[in-house]
C-alpha cells in the first residue's frame, strides 16, 4: 500500500517592510503557534514563515551591528540595507 503524496505549502514570500514589521508579525505568529488551535498543515506553513521572518530580523540586526563597528572605529561609511 502506498501513501498519497502530500504537498507541503510554501511560506509566504513577501518580505517585511521593516525590522519592526517583521518582529510584530513574528510575535503574532508565535502566539498562533502556541495557541495549539492550528491544523498540522497550517502549523508547518506558519513555522516556515517564522523561519523567514527570523532570518530577516537577524540579517537586519547583523547589518546594524556591522555599521556600529564601523562607527566605533572612527570610520563613517554609508549603510545600505540589503
C-alpha positions in Angstrom: 0.0 0.0 0.0 1.4 3.4 -1.0 0.7 6.6 0.7 -0.5 9.5 -1.4 1.9 12.4 -1.9 1.2 15.3 0.4 2.1 18.7 -0.9 3.7 20.9 1.7 2.7 24.6 1.4 5.5 27.0 0.9 5.8 30.0 3.2 4.7 33.4 2.1 7.5 35.1 0.1 6.6 38.7 0.9 9.5 40.5 2.6 8.5 42.6 5.6 8.6 46.4 5.2 10.9 46.8 8.2 12.6 45.1 11.1 9.7 46.3 13.4 7.1 45.0 11.0 8.9 41.6 10.8 9.2 41.5 14.6 5.5 42.3 15.1 4.4 39.6 12.6 6.8 37.1 14.3 5.2 37.8 17.7 1.7 37.4 16.3 2.7 34.2 14.5 4.3 32.8 17.7 1.0 33.5 19.6 -0.9 31.5 17.0 1.6 28.6 17.1 1.4 28.5 20.9 -2.4 28.5 20.9 -2.4 24.9 19.6 -5.5 25.6 17.6 -4.0 25.3 14.1 -4.2 22.2 11.9 -1.0 20.4 11.2 -0.5 21.8 7.7 -1.0 25.4 8.9 1.4 24.8 11.7 4.1 23.8 9.2 3.3 26.8 7.0 3.4 29.2 9.9 6.7 27.7 11.2 8.2 28.2 7.8 7.1 31.8 7.7 8.5 32.3 11.1 11.9 31.0 9.9 11.8 33.5 7.1 11.0 36.3 9.5 13.6 35.3 12.0 16.3 35.3 9.2 15.2 38.7 8.1 15.4 40.1 11.6 18.8 38.5 12.2 20.2 39.9 8.9 19.0 43.4 9.8 20.5 43.2 13.3 23.8 42.0 11.9 23.9 44.8 9.4 23.3 47.4 12.1 25.9 45.8 14.3 28.4 46.0 11.4 27.6 49.7 11.0 28.1 50.3 14.7 31.5 48.6 14.5 32.5 50.9 11.6 31.3 53.9 13.6 33.2 52.8 16.6 36.4 52.6 14.6 36.0 56.2 13.6 35.2 55.5 10.0 31.9 56.6 8.7 30.5 54.6 5.8 27.0 54.8 4.3 24.9 51.9 5.4 22.6 50.4 2.9 20.3 47.6 3.9 20.5 44.5 1.7 
